Amino acid sequence: MFEEIDLTYKDGDPALMSELYEKVERYVPWVTYPDDAPGTKPFKLTGEAGQRKYEIFCGGFLYYHDIEFKNYPMDSYKKYPNGITGYPKADFEHKIYFEWFKKEGIDKVRIYINTTPKQFNPNPPPPPPPPPPESN
């Protein structure tokens, strides 16, 4: 589900991080590309269409994690076909926020995630970085 968040600060503003944590569901930085992945191929902010494709991809990645991991107890790889008692079905879902910005002439994306309650599996691993620009 796509949802707009009404924020005071804009992408690239250092105060955005604290606003997302304090005012909006305790979002924390999950990953920043290319900073957190040395060797990541440069990507260009290709406008809303390219950004939206990557956001949808990450949403699918996260959906798989949230749905599939509900079949496992914390710290275990043994699968429970009917899920695990006590793991939330609809009362907890990860949400992500994308901050697209330029810093020192380099295109960047920082993805924030709302934190997982301690009794459940940890936050998922970060998604792959954005792809290089599409060629026409």
C-alpha positions in Angstrom: 0.0 0.0 0.0 1.3 3.4 -0.9 0.7 6.2 1.6 1.8 9.8 1.6 3.3 11.1 4.9 2.8 14.8 5.7 6.3 15.9 6.8 7.7 19.3 7.9 11.2 18.6 6.5 12.0 17.6 2.9 14.3 15.0 1.5 18.0 15.8 2.1 17.3 17.9 5.2 19.2 16.6 8.2 16.2 17.2 10.5 14.1 14.7 8.5 15.6 11.7 10.3 14.5 12.8 13.7 11.0 13.8 12.5 10.5 10.3 11.0 11.6 8.7 14.3 9.8 11.0 16.7 6.6 11.9 14.9 6.0 9.0 12.4 6.0 5.4 13.7 9.6 5.4 14.9 11.2 5.1 11.5 14.9 4.5 11.6 17.5 4.5 8.8 17.6 1.1 7.2 20.1 1.6 4.4 21.6 4.5 2.3 22.8 3.9 -1.2 25.5 4.2 -2.4 27.1 4.9 1.0 26.3 1.5 2.7 27.3 -0.6 -0.3 30.8 0.1 -1.6 31.0 -0.8 -5.2 27.4 0.0 -5.9 27.0 1.1 -9.5 26.0 4.8 -9.7 22.4 5.4 -10.3 20.6 8.5 -11.4 17.5 10.0 -10.0 15.5 9.3 -13.1 12.4 11.1 -12.1 9.3 9.9 -10.4 8.8 6.8 -12.7 12.2 5.3 -12.0 12.0 6.1 -8.3 8.5 4.6 -8.1 9.7 1.3 -9.8 12.4 0.9 -7.2 10.0 1.8 -4.3 7.6 -0.9 -5.6 10.4 -3.4 -5.9 11.5 -2.7 -2.3 7.9 -3.0 -1.1 7.6 -6.4 -2.7 10.9 -7.4 -1.0 9.6 -6.3 2.3 6.2 -7.9 1.8 7.9 -11.3 1.2 9.9 -10.9 4.4 6.9 -9.9 6.5 4.6 -12.6 5.1 7.2 -15.5 4.8 8.8 -14.8 8.2 5.5 -15.1 9.9 5.9 -18.8 9.4 9.0 -19.0 11.6 9.5 -18.4 15.3 12.2 -15.9 16.4 15.8 -17.1 15.9 14.7 -20.3 14.2 14.8 -21.7 10.7 12.2 -24.4 11.4 9.0 -23.7 9.4 5.6 -23.8 11.0 3.1 -24.3 8.2 0.3 -22.5 10.0 2.4 -19.6 11.3 3.6 -19.2 14.9 1.2 -18.4 17.7 1.5 -14.8 18.8 3.2 -13.5 15.7 1.0 -10.6 14.5 -1.0 -11.2 11.4 -2.3 -7.7 10.7 -1.3 -5.8 13.8 2.3 -5.3 12.7 3.7 -4.6 9.3 6.8 -2.9 8.2 6.6 0.4 6.5 9.3 2.2 4.6 10.0 5.8 3.6 12.4 6.7 0.7 14.5 9.9 0.9 15.8 10.7 -2.5 18.5 13.4 -2.5 21.8 14.6 -4.0 24.8 15.2 -1.8 28.1 16.6 -3.2 26.7 15.9 -6.7 26.0 12.2 -6.0 22.5 10.8 -6.2 21.5 9.0 -3.0 18.5 7.2 -1.6 18.1 6.6 2.2 15.4 4.1 3.1 13.8 4.3 6.6 11.9 1.5 8.2 9.6 1.3 11.2 11.2 -0.9 13.8 10.2 -4.4 14.5 8.8 -5.2 18.0 11.5 -7.1 20.0 9.4 -10.2 20.4 9.4 -10.8 16.6 12.1 -11.5 14.1 14.5 -8.7 13.6 14.3 -6.1 10.8 14.8 -7.6 7.4 18.1 -7.3 5.6 18.2 -4.3 3.3 17.1 -4.6 -0.3 19.5 -4.5 -3.2 20.6 -1.0 -4.4 18.7 0.8 -7.1 19.6 -0.3 -10.7 21.7 1.8 -13.0 19.6 4.1 -15.2 17.4 2.5 -17.8 18.5 2.8 -21.4 15.9 3.7 -24.1 
